[in-house]
Amino acid sequence: MAELHAEQIRQTPSPLAPLPEHDILTAEQWGILSAIADTVVPSITSQEGNRLLQHPLRRDVYDASCKRLKRSVGLERAHDLAQRYLAESATAQPEFRNGVCRLINLYLPNDAQKQLLFVLDALNTRAGSIVLTGYATPFDCLPIQTREKILQSWATARLPLFRALFRSLTSLVKVIWIRTSPSLGRVLSFPRTPVHDNPPGTFFPFRFLQVSPAASAEPETIGVDVVVVGSGCGGAVAAKTLAEAGLKVLVVDKSYYWPPEHLPMSEEQGSNHLFANGGVIQSDDNSIAVLAGSAWGGGGTVNWSAALQPQGIVRREWSQKFGLSHFTSAAFQADLDAVCERMGVSSAAIEHNKTNQVLLEGARKLGWSAKVVPQNTGGEAHNCGYCTYGCGSCGKKGPTETFLPDAAKAGASFLEGFDVQEILFAETAGGGDKRATGVRGLWTSRDSNGGVAGADRTRREVILKAPRIIIAAGALATPLVLRRSGLTNQHIGRHLHLHPVSFVGAIWNEDIKPWEGPILTAVVNEFENMDGDGYGAKLEATTMLPGLFLPILPWQGGLQYKELAAKMKRMSGYISLARDRYGGRVYPDPIDGRCRVQYSPSKHDKGHILEGTARLAEIAYVEGAREIFASVPGLETFVRPASDPVANVHVTGNNTPSVNDLEFQTWLQKLRRKGLPSPDAGFASAHQMGTCRMGTSPKNSVVDSNGMVWGTQGLYVCDTSVFPSASGVNPMITAMAVSRGIARGIVEQTTVGTGAALKAKL
């Protein structure tokens, strides 16, 4: 993002795959989209110029903005930097167009592509422009100032269509500009390499099977005892457990392993290499963005080190409501403790940064319950705010540092770049349950440089034969694999549970560089059980990398957004996270088969999220934040007023802020009144669960209490999709423990080797 010298960047580059040869946007459509982008992030000048390309300001307004930026930047030659920053437009760099092209051509679903193209075409005609803008002139022929007013009018339009259009287009532009801007990183003093970073830590030298180029049309065939599809938290634990019991295990994943010298990746490369669908999957109604890891090590490679065990109220719900008594057993607790011990889960060495200190101290002042969040960092301090894009220090003891190496040492094999197309079955005698016999998929090699960007990659159909198949592809992908394999259980893909979040930001008087220090080390749990049934909101810190946090900042105009974004070095960010009560579903896109999400946060859950949002604002206020903003549509930023005795202005709470102070209460009432309406309010979630839930019958679930898919033999699911409902905490530890229990059961039932010896190894 920033203009950094090569010696300032430790990471080995991870080039992206080439863009598609055919661009779905015409030159005219690109012209309209560029005009929108340069309105959201305009080139701002103090001189009259080309009003189609620049947004001129009065000299006094421009100078005042430069002064404010200089105060925010605090760098030598800040005046020149402030001017360059203001003058930069979204489309100034060719990387911006490449980023937009990649997102639209590769990651936008077909129907969303058609909707975007329709809008761009309409804005290029007189009739369409009149309907959408009120002007007969095509959008790109209007001055930037006029275009800005049009976007502002969409934000508050009575028709939801316009408000949704505003949110989608401004979000797209903000995301790509932040990733590609040459000046924003310098304004923020944001280092591409963590300042605390050391050379890559000791890491396991993974070796992967290679498939020879096809000599015939026949697929390559490999035979093992167990195929584990997915290398994430669930699959890794299952692989370790089964391999250490003497079974011949093969772990496959469609993603690739990136050694620590590549980590943490840049935001552009990390989004594409380490996450599904380029970093975001939008629900069908665009109400929520779902972030799902898709890397070797799965979500454990990109999560924030939070290692929380499921709470008693959730375990009792799964036991009593869903008939799964295992979740209140000593055996399940033993599995939880075992996975925590292997990763060195502890809170002893945590060094809280400003963001997390605010949560703990603010909750203390308000008399609320809060606690430290244990970390899976081997009992060591791990002050890495960049782990969302991979941990270069190997300090985070996720699957690639623990369970997968353990599996390898016990004899397991690995295959990266293997995209499973279907599970293979053989009919059993008498027409009973289907018996799993293997999987069929497409393997894609690395290129000749060891990356994935070259055009010389080999592709080969491969069949993996095994009497036991474990699907651990995650709650978004696992149900799609089952559906593609011909399974018809009505619950496959349904009961999708998420932890939807809304955001609150605080701005302080001093630089805090929020990307430094650990990401999430504290949680306020005072409001996690608002309805008495275990549903409510947790208050937590969020990752503070610019490309993930700045897109959520409100856009009210080009100058306003640039000035607000420049304050990020003084910001701390928080989430109000709900354990959702009512779910959605995932299903394959009817055209290309990619994962689609049908989900809208319910009124019940939004009420909890809104309450958590208000409580986060209270914490920030009593801790002395100068400004507070929330992702509540139409809500202005709260700016702490100052007393002025000369002007006879007296402000309550100037020295000892209280949530009862009149000025703050007035703003808080506006927050509650505006709420989180659809489609204006946007939500996000990084936790997906429940789409192949566990239960007591195929009439209410996809897998039985042993993790076996109903109506099959030898087919199991070992990931968050088996959760009966939302876990309420980061699902990593829960998924690992569930997987360990399922894998132990497989070993106990197997007839391979000596049964007693296998059990003794558990």
VENVENJO-V860147 format. One line per field, one symbol per residue. psi: psi as a letter, one per 30 degrees, with the letter a starting at -180 (. if undefined). A space follows every 10 residues. Layout:
psi: ???
This chain:
psi: eljkleffje kklikllllk ekkfkleeee eeeeeeefee iljklglkbj fffljklkee eeeeeeeeee eeehlkhfee eeeeeefkle gfkffeeeee eeeeeefkle eeeeeeeeee eefgleeeee efffkfkkef gkleeeeeee eeeefglekf eeeeeeeeee eeeeeeeeff kffeeeefhj kekkffkllk lklkikkkkk klkkfafklk kkkaekkjjk gaeeeeeeee eeefggkjkk klkfalkjlf ffkklleeee eefflkhgfk jkleggfkkk jkkiljfbff fgagfkiklk leeeeeeeee eggifefglf eeeeeeeeee eeghklgegk jkaeeeeeee eeeeefglkl lkjlkigggl kihjggffhk jffgfjiaef fdeeeeeefg gllkjlgjjk elkklkklkg gbkkkkfalk akkkllafgg agflghkkkk kkkjkkfkkk jhglfeeefe eeefggkgkf fkflhkklik llkkkkklfl kfiffkllej gkkjgegfie gfggkbkkjl llkhkeffee ffkkjfleee eeeeefgffg lkklkjkkjk ekablllkkf efglkkkjkk kleeeeeeee eeeeeeeeee effgkekkll hjkgklkkkj lkkjeeghkk kkgeeikkff keeeeeeeee eeeeailkge kkllkgkklf fhlkaflffg lelafggkkk glkgklkiaf ffkeakfflk geeeeeeeee eeeeeeeffl gkajeeeeef f.
